[in-house]
Amino acid sequence: MRGRLEITKRMLRENQAWAQERVARDPDFFLRNAGSQSPDVLWIGCADSRVPAEYTINAQPGELFVHRNIANLVTESDLNVMSVLQYAVVELKVKHIVVCGHHGCGGVRASMAAERKDLPYVNRKLEPLRALYRLHAHEINLLEDDIKRVNRLVELNVFEQVRNLTRNDVVQQAWQATQTLLLHGWIYDICNGKLSELVTVGAKRG
Ligand code: CO
């Protein structure tokens, strides 16, 4: 327990070191960023601690607008993801939206198993994923091992969330206004740290 309590103290110390080091390399860095933000990319990823968005692509503060939730779902009834999406597209005018799933996703795995009575919020959140699994259960269950079955649903989920974005009114309106907006479906391999692209939708304009 003591070790776990020490973690947050260490984090605050590390933050001091990080901020000092950043300024040593680029004295105006934080001042430049403080005025406004203009990221080109919205990242919609999983909340999993092993998939830290900025780390995986060496992004600096100011480069990524980030939303993460369990199993990187884009669900219209989720005010959190919808408001982030709207602000990113309408106000920040991001040019890319990345939906990033990852192999070994615990949320995806949970959606293939019986519901846990002690996790009612999680159950509700994962309902669309459960439905997706039911839709593809025949194909998925042909795969011989559990890891492959989970990873297949991870991929199908990324396709599904990109599809949800293509049908979303915020995205549709941006496209109708000929705003450049590309949608990307990526997978992060937690075994080797590498990202791969599954799908890209949309066109460059202007
Ligand atoms: Co996950």
py3Dmol code that shows the C-alpha trace and the ligand (Angstrom):
import py3Dmol

protein = """\
ATOM      1  CA  MET A   1       0.000   0.000   0.000  1.00  0.00           C
ATOM      2  CA  ARG A   2       2.819   2.355   0.887  1.00  0.00           C
ATOM      3  CA  GLY A   3       4.353   1.833  -2.540  1.00  0.00           C
ATOM      4  CA  ARG A   4       1.072   2.630  -4.247  1.00  0.00           C
ATOM      5  CA  LEU A   5       0.667   5.847  -2.259  1.00  0.00           C
ATOM      6  CA  GLU A   6       4.205   6.863  -3.188  1.00  0.00           C
ATOM      7  CA  ILE A   7       3.290   6.667  -6.870  1.00  0.00           C
ATOM      8  CA  THR A   8       1.485  10.005  -6.980  1.00  0.00           C
ATOM      9  CA  LYS A   9       4.331  11.747  -5.157  1.00  0.00           C
ATOM     10  CA  ARG A  10       6.725  10.345  -7.709  1.00  0.00           C
ATOM     11  CA  MET A  11       4.441  11.537 -10.515  1.00  0.00           C
ATOM     12  CA  LEU A  12       4.507  15.124  -9.233  1.00  0.00           C
ATOM     13  CA  ARG A  13       8.300  14.980  -8.945  1.00  0.00           C
ATOM     14  CA  GLU A  14       8.569  13.548 -12.459  1.00  0.00           C
ATOM     15  CA  ASN A  15       6.325  16.321 -13.734  1.00  0.00           C
ATOM     16  CA  GLN A  16       8.691  18.974 -12.345  1.00  0.00           C
ATOM     17  CA  ALA A  17      11.609  17.275 -14.064  1.00  0.00           C
ATOM     18  CA  TRP A  18       9.702  16.914 -17.340  1.00  0.00           C
ATOM     19  CA  ALA A  19       8.603  20.567 -17.439  1.00  0.00           C
ATOM     20  CA  GLN A  20      12.123  21.779 -16.615  1.00  0.00           C
ATOM     21  CA  GLU A  21      13.677  19.583 -19.251  1.00  0.00           C
ATOM     22  CA  ARG A  22      11.157  20.727 -21.880  1.00  0.00           C
ATOM     23  CA  VAL A  23      11.965  24.383 -21.135  1.00  0.00           C
ATOM     24  CA  ALA A  24      15.697  23.698 -21.188  1.00  0.00           C
ATOM     25  CA  ARG A  25      15.367  22.407 -24.746  1.00  0.00           C
ATOM     26  CA  ASP A  26      12.877  25.066 -25.893  1.00  0.00           C
ATOM     27  CA  PRO A  27      12.505  28.026 -23.502  1.00  0.00           C
ATOM     28  CA  ASP A  28       9.263  29.358 -25.088  1.00  0.00           C
ATOM     29  CA  PHE A  29       7.562  25.997 -25.505  1.00  0.00           C
ATOM     30  CA  PHE A  30       4.833  26.349 -22.870  1.00  0.00           C
ATOM     31  CA  LEU A  31       4.309  30.050 -23.497  1.00  0.00           C
ATOM     32  CA  ARG A  32       3.784  29.415 -27.203  1.00  0.00           C
ATOM     33  CA  ASN A  33       1.276  26.675 -26.437  1.00  0.00           C
ATOM     34  CA  ALA A  34      -0.539  28.562 -23.720  1.00  0.00           C
ATOM     35  CA  GLY A  35      -2.306  30.967 -26.097  1.00  0.00           C
ATOM     36  CA  SER A  36      -4.327  28.454 -28.103  1.00  0.00           C
ATOM     37  CA  GLN A  37      -4.363  24.979 -29.550  1.00  0.00           C
ATOM     38  CA  SER A  38      -4.617  23.896 -33.179  1.00  0.00           C
ATOM     39  CA  PRO A  39      -4.134  20.134 -33.313  1.00  0.00           C
ATOM     40  CA  ASP A  40      -4.607  18.474 -36.726  1.00  0.00           C
ATOM     41  CA  VAL A  41      -5.644  15.120 -35.294  1.00  0.00           C
ATOM     42  CA  LEU A  42      -8.388  13.802 -33.041  1.00  0.00           C
ATOM     43  CA  TRP A  43      -7.399  10.487 -31.457  1.00  0.00           C
ATOM     44  CA  ILE A  44     -10.166   8.210 -30.221  1.00  0.00           C
ATOM     45  CA  GLY A  45      -8.502   5.360 -28.374  1.00  0.00           C
ATOM     46  CA  CYS A  46      -8.979   2.846 -25.591  1.00  0.00           C
ATOM     47  CA  ALA A  47      -8.540   3.900 -21.960  1.00  0.00           C
ATOM     48  CA  ASP A  48      -6.074   1.006 -21.516  1.00  0.00           C
ATOM     49  CA  SER A  49      -2.916   2.174 -19.693  1.00  0.00           C
ATOM     50  CA  ARG A  50      -0.734   0.297 -22.173  1.00  0.00           C
ATOM     51  CA  VAL A  51      -1.830   2.421 -25.124  1.00  0.00           C
ATOM     52  CA  PRO A  52      -0.765   5.982 -24.287  1.00  0.00           C
ATOM     53  CA  ALA A  53      -1.759   7.906 -27.402  1.00  0.00           C
ATOM     54  CA  GLU A  54       0.942  10.599 -27.519  1.00  0.00           C
ATOM     55  CA  TYR A  55       3.759   8.252 -26.497  1.00  0.00           C
ATOM     56  CA  THR A  56       3.104   5.777 -29.301  1.00  0.00           C
ATOM     57  CA  ILE A  57       3.591   8.422 -32.012  1.00  0.00           C
ATOM     58  CA  ASN A  58       6.054  10.760 -30.284  1.00  0.00           C
ATOM     59  CA  ALA A  59       3.467  13.549 -30.242  1.00  0.00           C
ATOM     60  CA  GLN A  60       4.160  16.745 -28.325  1.00  0.00           C
ATOM     61  CA  PRO A  61       1.679  18.803 -26.288  1.00  0.00           C
ATOM     62  CA  GLY A  62      -0.597  20.616 -28.745  1.00  0.00           C
ATOM     63  CA  GLU A  63      -0.486  17.947 -31.446  1.00  0.00           C
ATOM     64  CA  LEU A  64      -3.308  15.584 -30.476  1.00  0.00           C
ATOM     65  CA  PHE A  65      -6.864  16.184 -29.311  1.00  0.00           C
ATOM     66  CA  VAL A  66      -7.611  13.021 -27.346  1.00  0.00           C
ATOM     67  CA  HIS A  67     -10.645  11.077 -26.258  1.00  0.00           C
ATOM     68  CA  ARG A  68     -10.216   7.658 -24.697  1.00  0.00           C
ATOM     69  CA  ASN A  69     -12.840   5.260 -23.400  1.00  0.00           C
ATOM     70  CA  ILE A  70     -13.117   1.540 -22.800  1.00  0.00           C
ATOM     71  CA  ALA A  71     -12.793  -0.197 -26.190  1.00  0.00           C
ATOM     72  CA  ASN A  72     -12.604   3.071 -28.193  1.00  0.00           C
ATOM     73  CA  LEU A  73     -16.332   3.217 -28.919  1.00  0.00           C
ATOM     74  CA  VAL A  74     -18.007   5.992 -30.926  1.00  0.00           C
ATOM     75  CA  THR A  75     -21.600   5.807 -29.697  1.00  0.00           C
ATOM     76  CA  GLU A  76     -24.111   8.604 -30.348  1.00  0.00           C
ATOM     77  CA  SER A  77     -25.680   8.232 -26.913  1.00  0.00           C
ATOM     78  CA  ASP A  78     -22.267   8.911 -25.301  1.00  0.00           C
ATOM     79  CA  LEU A  79     -22.233  12.662 -24.727  1.00  0.00           C
ATOM     80  CA  ASN A  80     -18.553  12.551 -23.851  1.00  0.00           C
ATOM     81  CA  VAL A  81     -17.270  11.209 -27.168  1.00  0.00           C
ATOM     82  CA  MET A  82     -19.869  13.207 -29.152  1.00  0.00           C
ATOM     83  CA  SER A  83     -18.920  16.534 -27.551  1.00  0.00           C
ATOM     84  CA  VAL A  84     -15.208  15.885 -28.102  1.00  0.00           C
ATOM     85  CA  LEU A  85     -15.926  14.981 -31.724  1.00  0.00           C
ATOM     86  CA  GLN A  86     -18.048  18.078 -32.291  1.00  0.00           C
ATOM     87  CA  TYR A  87     -15.519  20.450 -30.745  1.00  0.00           C
ATOM     88  CA  ALA A  88     -12.636  18.852 -32.645  1.00  0.00           C
ATOM     89  CA  VAL A  89     -14.356  19.037 -36.036  1.00  0.00           C
ATOM     90  CA  VAL A  90     -16.405  22.252 -35.796  1.00  0.00           C
ATOM     91  CA  GLU A  91     -14.120  24.426 -33.684  1.00  0.00           C
ATOM     92  CA  LEU A  92     -10.597  23.035 -34.019  1.00  0.00           C
ATOM     93  CA  LYS A  93     -11.157  21.834 -37.591  1.00  0.00           C
ATOM     94  CA  VAL A  94      -8.969  18.766 -37.215  1.00  0.00           C
ATOM     95  CA  LYS A  95      -8.058  17.184 -40.551  1.00  0.00           C
ATOM     96  CA  HIS A  96      -7.833  13.619 -39.304  1.00  0.00           C
ATOM     97  CA  ILE A  97      -9.701  11.412 -36.867  1.00  0.00           C
ATOM     98  CA  VAL A  98      -7.900   8.269 -35.762  1.00  0.00           C
ATOM     99  CA  VAL A  99      -9.862   5.459 -34.128  1.00  0.00           C
ATOM    100  CA  CYS A 100      -7.232   3.299 -32.509  1.00  0.00           C
ATOM    101  CA  GLY A 101      -8.051  -0.173 -31.184  1.00  0.00           C
ATOM    102  CA  HIS A 102      -5.495  -2.489 -29.676  1.00  0.00           C
ATOM    103  CA  HIS A 103      -4.813  -6.200 -29.509  1.00  0.00           C
ATOM    104  CA  GLY A 104      -5.682  -7.848 -26.222  1.00  0.00           C
ATOM    105  CA  CYS A 105      -8.330  -5.215 -25.399  1.00  0.00           C
ATOM    106  CA  GLY A 106      -9.973  -6.015 -22.050  1.00  0.00           C
ATOM    107  CA  GLY A 107     -13.194  -4.229 -23.044  1.00  0.00           C
ATOM    108  CA  VAL A 108     -13.480  -6.304 -26.212  1.00  0.00           C
ATOM    109  CA  ARG A 109     -12.736  -9.473 -24.252  1.00  0.00           C
ATOM    110  CA  ALA A 110     -15.412  -8.560 -21.681  1.00  0.00           C
ATOM    111  CA  SER A 111     -18.006  -8.074 -24.420  1.00  0.00           C
ATOM    112  CA  MET A 112     -17.478 -11.718 -25.469  1.00  0.00           C
ATOM    113  CA  ALA A 113     -18.010 -13.068 -21.940  1.00  0.00           C
ATOM    114  CA  ALA A 114     -20.961 -13.132 -19.529  1.00  0.00           C
ATOM    115  CA  GLU A 115     -21.892  -9.781 -17.995  1.00  0.00           C
ATOM    116  CA  ARG A 116     -20.393  -8.982 -14.583  1.00  0.00           C
ATOM    117  CA  LYS A 117     -23.043  -7.993 -12.055  1.00  0.00           C
ATOM    118  CA  ASP A 118     -20.559  -5.765 -10.218  1.00  0.00           C
ATOM    119  CA  LEU A 119     -19.848  -3.646 -13.336  1.00  0.00           C
ATOM    120  CA  PRO A 120     -23.217  -2.197 -14.425  1.00  0.00           C
ATOM    121  CA  TYR A 121     -21.768   0.937 -16.054  1.00  0.00           C
ATOM    122  CA  VAL A 122     -19.268  -1.117 -17.992  1.00  0.00           C
ATOM    123  CA  ASN A 123     -22.025  -3.485 -19.134  1.00  0.00           C
ATOM    124  CA  ARG A 124     -24.082  -0.594 -20.450  1.00  0.00           C
ATOM    125  CA  LYS A 125     -21.101   0.929 -22.209  1.00  0.00           C
ATOM    126  CA  LEU A 126     -20.221  -2.343 -23.894  1.00  0.00           C
ATOM    127  CA  GLU A 127     -23.728  -3.082 -25.217  1.00  0.00           C
ATOM    128  CA  PRO A 128     -22.941  -2.006 -28.806  1.00  0.00           C
ATOM    129  CA  LEU A 129     -19.816  -4.157 -28.749  1.00  0.00           C
ATOM    130  CA  ARG A 130     -21.806  -7.137 -27.500  1.00  0.00           C
ATOM    131  CA  ALA A 131     -24.207  -6.629 -30.415  1.00  0.00           C
ATOM    132  CA  LEU A 132     -21.268  -6.500 -32.835  1.00  0.00           C
ATOM    133  CA  TYR A 133     -19.930  -9.742 -31.396  1.00  0.00           C
ATOM    134  CA  ARG A 134     -23.342 -11.437 -31.814  1.00  0.00           C
ATOM    135  CA  LEU A 135     -23.407 -10.277 -35.427  1.00  0.00           C
ATOM    136  CA  HIS A 136     -20.004 -11.810 -36.186  1.00  0.00           C
ATOM    137  CA  ALA A 137     -19.931 -14.641 -33.617  1.00  0.00           C
ATOM    138  CA  HIS A 138     -20.093 -17.331 -36.288  1.00  0.00           C
ATOM    139  CA  GLU A 139     -16.950 -16.105 -38.061  1.00  0.00           C
ATOM    140  CA  ILE A 140     -15.092 -15.231 -34.856  1.00  0.00           C
ATOM    141  CA  ASN A 141     -15.784 -18.555 -33.159  1.00  0.00           C
ATOM    142  CA  LEU A 142     -14.210 -20.424 -36.050  1.00  0.00           C
ATOM    143  CA  LEU A 143     -10.824 -19.106 -34.899  1.00  0.00           C
ATOM    144  CA  GLU A 144      -9.001 -21.687 -32.840  1.00  0.00           C
ATOM    145  CA  ASP A 145      -7.670 -19.685 -29.932  1.00  0.00           C
ATOM    146  CA  ASP A 146      -8.984 -17.098 -27.578  1.00  0.00           C
ATOM    147  CA  ILE A 147      -6.349 -14.453 -28.382  1.00  0.00           C
ATOM    148  CA  LYS A 148      -7.159 -14.597 -32.099  1.00  0.00           C
ATOM    149  CA  ARG A 149     -10.888 -14.373 -31.381  1.00  0.00           C
ATOM    150  CA  VAL A 150     -10.401 -11.259 -29.234  1.00  0.00           C
ATOM    151  CA  ASN A 151      -8.083  -9.667 -31.788  1.00  0.00           C
ATOM    152  CA  ARG A 152     -10.537 -10.326 -34.625  1.00  0.00           C
ATOM    153  CA  LEU A 153     -13.297  -8.550 -32.729  1.00  0.00           C
ATOM    154  CA  VAL A 154     -10.824  -5.728 -31.975  1.00  0.00           C
ATOM    155  CA  GLU A 155     -10.403  -5.280 -35.752  1.00  0.00           C
ATOM    156  CA  LEU A 156     -14.114  -5.540 -36.507  1.00  0.00           C
ATOM    157  CA  ASN A 157     -14.743  -2.991 -33.769  1.00  0.00           C
ATOM    158  CA  VAL A 158     -12.340  -0.481 -35.342  1.00  0.00           C
ATOM    159  CA  PHE A 159     -14.115  -0.877 -38.709  1.00  0.00           C
ATOM    160  CA  GLU A 160     -17.463  -0.451 -36.952  1.00  0.00           C
ATOM    161  CA  GLN A 161     -16.428   2.717 -35.098  1.00  0.00           C
ATOM    162  CA  VAL A 162     -15.042   4.272 -38.294  1.00  0.00           C
ATOM    163  CA  ARG A 163     -18.357   3.371 -39.952  1.00  0.00           C
ATOM    164  CA  ASN A 164     -20.199   5.080 -37.079  1.00  0.00           C
ATOM    165  CA  LEU A 165     -18.128   8.199 -37.720  1.00  0.00           C
ATOM    166  CA  THR A 166     -18.959   8.207 -41.443  1.00  0.00           C
ATOM    167  CA  ARG A 167     -22.672   8.245 -40.539  1.00  0.00           C
ATOM    168  CA  ASN A 168     -22.342  10.848 -37.790  1.00  0.00           C
ATOM    169  CA  ASP A 169     -23.987  14.228 -38.427  1.00  0.00           C
ATOM    170  CA  VAL A 170     -20.901  16.229 -37.357  1.00  0.00           C
ATOM    171  CA  VAL A 171     -18.725  14.362 -39.868  1.00  0.00           C
ATOM    172  CA  GLN A 172     -21.410  14.451 -42.562  1.00  0.00           C
ATOM    173  CA  GLN A 173     -21.792  18.226 -42.196  1.00  0.00           C
ATOM    174  CA  ALA A 174     -18.021  18.740 -42.401  1.00  0.00           C
ATOM    175  CA  TRP A 175     -17.888  16.733 -45.606  1.00  0.00           C
ATOM    176  CA  GLN A 176     -20.852  18.616 -47.060  1.00  0.00           C
ATOM    177  CA  ALA A 177     -19.028  21.870 -46.271  1.00  0.00           C
ATOM    178  CA  THR A 178     -16.030  20.408 -48.159  1.00  0.00           C
ATOM    179  CA  GLN A 179     -13.884  20.501 -45.021  1.00  0.00           C
ATOM    180  CA  THR A 180     -10.859  18.200 -45.276  1.00  0.00           C
ATOM    181  CA  LEU A 181     -11.536  15.354 -42.857  1.00  0.00           C
ATOM    182  CA  LEU A 182     -10.016  11.896 -43.149  1.00  0.00           C
ATOM    183  CA  LEU A 183     -11.056   9.015 -40.926  1.00  0.00           C
ATOM    184  CA  HIS A 184      -8.488   6.369 -40.053  1.00  0.00           C
ATOM    185  CA  GLY A 185      -8.861   2.996 -38.356  1.00  0.00           C
ATOM    186  CA  TRP A 186      -5.672   1.821 -36.669  1.00  0.00           C
ATOM    187  CA  ILE A 187      -4.638  -1.120 -34.509  1.00  0.00           C
ATOM    188  CA  TYR A 188      -1.943  -0.960 -31.855  1.00  0.00           C
ATOM    189  CA  ASP A 189      -0.083  -4.192 -31.150  1.00  0.00           C
ATOM    190  CA  ILE A 190       0.646  -4.243 -27.422  1.00  0.00           C
ATOM    191  CA  CYS A 191       3.232  -7.010 -27.975  1.00  0.00           C
ATOM    192  CA  ASN A 192       5.569  -4.864 -30.108  1.00  0.00           C
ATOM    193  CA  GLY A 193       4.314  -1.269 -29.785  1.00  0.00           C
ATOM    194  CA  LYS A 194       3.562  -0.936 -33.489  1.00  0.00           C
ATOM    195  CA  LEU A 195       0.565   0.697 -35.131  1.00  0.00           C
ATOM    196  CA  SER A 196      -0.954  -0.566 -38.359  1.00  0.00           C
ATOM    197  CA  GLU A 197      -3.580   1.008 -40.569  1.00  0.00           C
ATOM    198  CA  LEU A 198      -6.770  -0.958 -41.277  1.00  0.00           C
ATOM    199  CA  VAL A 199      -8.824   1.571 -43.166  1.00  0.00           C
ATOM    200  CA  THR A 200      -8.912   5.199 -44.351  1.00  0.00           C
ATOM    201  CA  VAL A 201     -12.108   6.990 -45.377  1.00  0.00           C
ATOM    202  CA  GLY A 202     -12.600  10.464 -46.864  1.00  0.00           C
ATOM    203  CA  ALA A 203     -10.859  12.805 -49.237  1.00  0.00           C
ATOM    204  CA  LYS A 204      -8.484  15.744 -49.124  1.00  0.00           C
ATOM    205  CA  ARG A 205     -10.107  18.971 -50.244  1.00  0.00           C
ATOM    206  CA  GLY A 206      -8.931  22.358 -51.359  1.00  0.00           C
TER     207      GLY A 206
END
"""
ligand_1 = """\
1
CO
Co -8.745 -1.722 -24.631
"""
view = py3Dmol.view(width=600, height=400)
view.addModel(protein, "pdb")
view.setStyle({"model": 0}, {"cartoon": {"style": "trace"}})
view.addModel(ligand_1, "xyz")
view.setStyle({"model": 1}, {"stick": {}})
view.zoomTo()
view.show()
